[in-house]
Amino acid sequence: MRLTRISVAAAVVAAAITVGCSKDLTSLNVNPNQPTTAPASALFTNATVSTVQRFNGSFNTLSMTELFAQHIAQVQYIDEDRGHIRSTTIDALFTDAYRNELEDFQKIIDQGVAAKAAGISGPAQVMQSWVFQQLTDLWGDIPYSEALKGDIPGSSFTPKYDAQKDIYYGLLKTLTDASSALKSATDAGLGSADPIYKGNAAQWAKFANSMRARLAMRMSKADPTKADAELRAAIAAGLMTSNADNAQLNYPGDGVFDNPWSSNFAGRDDHRVSKTLLDTMNTLADPRVKIYAQPTKADPNVYAGLQNGLDNATASGALFNTTSRPGAIFYPGTTTYGTFGTSAGRKTPNYLQTYAEVQFILAEAAERGMAGLSAGAAKGYYDAGVRASITQWGGSNADADAYLARNGVAYRGGAQGLQQIGLQKWIAEFTQGLEAWSDWRRTGNPASIKPGPKQYPDVPGIPRRLIYPSNEQSVNLKSLTDAIARQGADSYLTHVWWDK
């Protein structure tokens, strides 16, 4: 993996050839009126938006992680739903994240540190950590400690792949440092250039600590002692306290910069809500059904999901009009195949982490006796998580009250309580496919997630990770080979470190 821009490297080589033995290269082709590095504010806006669109966009969610989590199913063009992910999708997701967003966040960090401006460096550290978390949870071992240094003299263009355990430890330290710095930040920060929190350092600190809680819970079976200590420290440092702290990207909905599902659905009709999800929600009379899904075209009173992993003929045949599209809040109104919802769907937020998720993490920790929390506290956290999710998606407190009183939803504690926490967390993580899939990999909950009947023979189960990009074999073979030897076969079914 070459982690520096090819155009820059080519320019350096060309300059060296042109000047031969000249010792002074600094005056060559320098435009004094053009800055060599974009200002942190412009870089941050672009890198953050690009990051969310890449990892929470339509390809990574609708055609990959939301399928694995069985929130969504494909009704046509069904290869991904049967276990085959396009190599171009894998290559672009891996390579471009390093080449673009991670590199840009590093530039912002460097600028902020140089200016002693924690309000600039801190948010960039949190966002860079979020990207690395996405990458390692998708693949396992990835370049980390030697990444983003391709333009530093003496650094490697073929960075090693770090073990996922070491990556998690590194991310936890970075997030801890960022949280501490943000709490004492006195600079003006990023202000309106920050599309997540508008420069609010206190909320960035909460996001950093909530990320620490996410990582700690995820590693809790692989490294329980470290996980317990990190979760305890994250709680003490201060987590999200309401939906107002949700890390989310809002969209103007101007037809140019829209929610990515809305943009996809404007011209494509390839997806339905999964039968696994809607069967569960219908059984529980979940008030979010009418938000997550639309009635079927065949019957306006029916919300029915599509089974994952069907062949194209079955899925796109009679089931095409008898299964539910995703909710109207994800549609732009006018599409090439009909009118669904209104243009307000273009503005639906995109979530990086939510207060609801944090409450479910605390509920699980309490039920398991982690971080000094008692099992008696689990119900309070569980109820708060359910309520936060329902109101996040536009439901009312009355809806939440009625739902929490229902049989199967009212918290029961113990082993059954852990199943309830996992199930409600999975429901709440709709649109956040990687988080829902990762929780299923770690816990096996919900147990109803199973391979479809027409799964491709070479991927006979739900994927546990992505295979590495094919181009890594040509640009970073030694490091890739070492990673595979340590982690296991480069297979969709190989478990990552924390997947116990």
N, C-alpha and C positions, 0 to 999 in steps of 0.2 A: 504494500500500500504506500503510495507516494503522497504524503500528507502536506504538500505545498503546492501552490498553483503552478500548473505546467507553464503557463504564459510567463510567469515571473522567472522560472528556471531557464526557459528558453532565451529570455531577454538577457540574463546574466551571461549565458554561454556566448550569445552573439556579440555582446560587448567585449568579452574577453578576446574573442577571435579578432575583432576589429582593431583593438588597441595594442595587441601583442604584449610587449613588455612594459607598457605604461604603468607607473605606480599610482597615478591619480585617476581613479575611476569616478570620483564623486561628482565631477562636473559634467559627466556625459549624459545627454538626453534628460536633463532636469528642467522641468518647467516651474519656475519660482512662483507662478500664480496658481498652481494646482497642488493641493495638499496630497502627500503620499499616503496618508491614512485618514479615512473618513472619521468625523467626530463620533464620539461614543453614542450620542443621542440618536443619530441617524442609523448607526450600526445596530443599536439595540432594538429599535422598532422593527427594522427589516428582519433581523435574525430571529426575533421572538415570533413574529407572524409566520415566517417561513418554517420555523420549527413546529409550530402547532399545526400548520397546514400539512406538513410532511408526515408527522407521526399520528395526528388525529384527523387526517384527511380521508378522502373516500377510498383510496387504494389500500392504505394500511389498515383501515377499520372495516369498511364494507366488504372488501375482497380478501381479508385475511383475519385479523384478530377477532372481529365481531362474529366471524364464522366459527372460529375455534371455540369461542365462548358460548356459541349457540344463542346469541341474541338475534342474529340475522341469518337468513338462508338465501341462497341464490336460486332464482326461478328460471334463469337462462344464463348461458355462458358459465357453466357450473364447475369448471375444473378446480378452482380453489376450494370449493365446498366439498370436493371429493379428495382433497389432499395434495393437489399439485399447484404450487405457487409459481407464477411466472418468474423466470430467472431475471428478466429485466427489472421487475419490481424489487427483487432482493438486492440486485447489484446497485440500483439507484438509491435505495433506502440507506444502505450501508455506506457506500462511497461518498455520496453527496452530503450526508450529515457531517462527515469529517471535513470534507473539502469546503463546505460553506458555513453552516451554523456554528459548529464547534470552533472553527477557526475564528469566526467573527466574535463569538463570545470571549475567546481568549484575548483578542485585541482590546475589547472593552475592559476586561479585567486588568490588563496591563496599563491602559490609560488611567483607570480609576486608582490603581495602586500608586502609580507615578504621581498623581495629583492628590493623594491621600484623601480620596473621596469614596468612602464606603457606600454612599448612596448610589454610586455608579458601579463599582466593582462587585458589591454584594449581590444585587439582582442578577448580574451576569454569571456569578458563581452558582447561584441557585439554578438558573436556566441551563447552564452547561451541565450541571449535575443531573438535572432532569433528563437531558438528552442522553447522557451516558447511562442513566438508569434504563431508559427505553432500549438502548442498544444491547446492554448486557442481558436484560431480561428476554430479549428476542433471540440472542445467539449464545449467551454464556460467556466464554472467554473472548475478549476483544482487545485491540490495542488501547491502552489507557495511559500508563505512566510515561511511555516514550512517544505518545501521539502528540500531534500539533507542534512538533519541533523541527519539521523538515527544513525550515529556513534559518535555523540556528547553526552556525559553524560547528562541525564536529558531531552533529546529531545524525541519527540514522534515518534513512529513507525507507527502511524496512523495520518498523517498530515491532517489538515483541508483543505477543498477546498475553495480557495479564490474566491470572486465574480470577474467576468471578469473586471468590472470597476476598482477594486483595483489592479488587475494584470496589466492592461494598465497603470495606474498611476505609478506603481512600475517599469515597463519596461522603461517608458519615463524618469524617474529619473536615472535609471542605464545607459541608453544610453547617457543622458546628461553628467553625470559624466565621462563616458568613453571617450566621445568626448573631453572634457576639458583636461583630463589627457593625451590623445594621442597627442594633439596639443603641449604639453610641454614636451613630452617624450624625454629623452636624452640617454636612454640605447640602446644597440644594437638591442633589439627586437628579433623576432623569425627568421628573415632571410629566408633562403631557406626552413625552416621547416613550413613556412606559405604557404599553397597551394593556397591561394586566392590572396594576395597582396605582397607576398615575403618580408614581414616585413616592408612595407611602412606605417608608422604610419599616415601620412597625408591622405592617401586613406582610412584607417580604420576609421578615424574621419569622413570623408565624408559619408561612409557607415552608421555609427552610426546616423548621422544627417538625412540621407535619410530614415532610418528606423523610426526615430521620425516623419518625414513627413508622412510616410505610416500609422503609428498608429494614428496620429492626424486626417488624413482624414477619416480613418475608423470609428472613434468615433464621427465624426462631427455631426451626427444627434442625437446621444444619449446624447452628452455632448458638445454642440456647443461652449460654452464659453471657456472651457478648451482646446478644439481642436484648436480654433483660436489662443489662446496664445501659445500653444505648436508648432503649425505650424509656427507662426511668429518667435519664438525662433530658430527653426530648420533652417529656411531660413537664419537667421542672422549668425548662426554658420557655415554655409557652406555645400551645398549639392553636389552631383555628378555633374560634369560639362561637361562630354563627355562620350562616350562609353568606353574610356580608364579606367574609374572609375567603370565600371560594376563589381558587386560582382559575380564572376563566378569561377567554378571549371573546370580546363582544364584536359584533359586525355591524357596519352601517347599513348593510342590506341595500346597496345602491345598484345591484346587478353586476358590479365589478368585483367588489370585495364582500362575498357572501359566505355563510356557513357552507362548508364543503359538501355536506350531504345534500343540501338544497341545490347547489350547483350541479351535482351529479344527477339528481332526480329531475332536473329541468329537461334533460335530454335522454335519459336512460330509465328503463323500467325493468331492472335486472334483479331486484331484491324484494324479499318479503320478511316479515318478522318471523323468527324461528318458532316452530311448534313447541320446542322445549321451553322457551320463555313464556309464550302465551298460554300454554296448558297450565303452567304453574300459576300464573297471575289470574287466570280465569277461575281456577280452583279456589284461590284465596279471595276472590272478589276484590282484586286490587284496584284502587281508584286510578292508578297510573295506566291501566290498559288503554283507555281512550286517549291518552297522551302519547304513549309509545307506538300505538297502532291505529289504523283506520279500519272501518268495517269492510268486509269483502265486497267486491263489485257485485257478486251474485245475490247477497243478502245484506242490506244496510243495518240489520240488527245483530249480525254475527261478526265476532272477532276470532279468526282462526289462523293459526300459524302454519308455516310450511316446514316439513321435515327436512333436516339437513342431510346432505349427501345422497341426493337422488340423481338419477341420470337425467339428461336434458329432455328427453321425450316425455318422461313422467312429470317432471317439474313444470315444464312449459306447456303441458297439455291441459287437462281439465282443471288442474290445480291453479292455473294462472289467474283465474277470476274467482276462485273460491278460497283464496288465502289473503291475508291482510298485508297491505303495504305499511311501511313505517308511518308514524304519526304525521298528521298534517302540519305540525310545527316544524317539520324538516323539509317541507316542500315550498317552492317559490310562488305557488298560485298557479300560474299558467305554465304548462309543460307541453312537450311535443305530442303527448298522448292523452291530454285532458286537463281539467282544472282540479287541483288538489290544494286545499288550504288557501292561504292568502300570501301576499308578498312579505308579510311579517315573518314567514318561515326563513327568509334569508338572514334574519337577525338572530336566530337562535344561538345562544352562546356555545362555546366549545370549552370543555372542562379539562384542566390538567390535574387538579386534585380538589376534593370537596370536603366540606365540614362533615357531611354524612359519612364519608369514608373514614375520617378520623374517629368518629364516634363508634363505628363498627370495629375499628382496630382496638379501641379502649375496651369495648364490650368483650371481645375475644381475649384480650389480655387479662381482664378481670376474671372471666370464667376459668382461665387457665392458671390464675394465681401469679401472673407476671408483674414485674415492675412495682411490687408492693401493693397492688390493687387486690381487693377482696371480691370473691364470687358474688357477694351480696350487691355489689355495685353494677354488675353486668346488665341487669334489667334496665337501669336508668340510662346507661349508655346506648343499649339496644333501642329503647324507645326513642331516644333523641336522634339516633341515626335514621330510623324509619321516618320520623316526623320531618327531619331535615330534607330527606330525599323527596317526600311528597310535596312539601312546600317549595322546594327548589324547582320542581317541574310544574308549578302552578296550582297545586292542590291547596286545600285549606286545612287549618288545624282541626276543624270538625271532621274532615275526611280522615285525618290521621288518627283522631280519637276513635272513630268507629272501626277503622281497620285494625288498630292495635288491640281492640277488644275481641276480635274474631278468633274462633277456634283455628288453630294452626299458625296464627300470627302472635297471639298473646304469649309472652315469654315464659318458658318452662324451666330453664336452667339445666345445668349438668350437660351430659353428652348431647341431649336433644337441643339444649340451648345453643351449643356450638353449631349444630346443624342449622338452626334458625338464623343465627348471626351470619353464617356463610351464605345462606339462601337470600336473605334480605340485602346483604352487601352486593351480591351478584345482580339482583334486580336493580339496585340503586346505581350500579356502574354501567347501565345502558349508555351506549355511545363510547364508553371507555374500554374498548375491547381488550387492550393489553392488560389492564388491571384485572378485569373479570377473568380472563384466561389464566393469568398468573396465579390468582387466588385459587382457581380450580386445580391447577397443577400442584400447588402446595398442599391443598386440603382434600382434594377429591370431591369437593362440595360445590354445586349440587351433583348428586350421583346420577341424575337423569341425563347428564351430558355423555353421550355415547356416539361412536362412529355411525355414519349413515349406512344404509343397505347397499349402496353402490360405491363405497370407498374404493379408491384405486388400490390394487393388490400390493404395490410397493410401499404404501403408507396405510397399513391396516388398523391404525388407531388415530386418535386425536393427536395432532402434532404436539410435541413437548418443547420444540425450539425450531428455529429456521436453520437451513443449511447455509454454509458460508458462500459468499459471492464467488462466482466462477473466476472472476478476474484476479482474485487474491492468489490463485495458483501461479499466475505469471508474474505478479509484481512483489509478492511477499511469501513465497513458498516455504522457506525455512521456518519462519515464525508460525505460519498456518499449520505446518506439519507438527511442530512442537505442541501447539494448542490441541490438535486432534488426538495426539498421543496421550496427553494429560486428561482431556475431558471425555474422550470416547469417540466412537465413530461419528463422522459428519453426516448424521441422519436426523430426520424429523423426529424420530422416536428416542433419541438420546436425551437423558435428563440433564438439566443444568445443575449447578452445585446446590442451590437452595431447594430444589425440587425433590424432596424426600418422601 
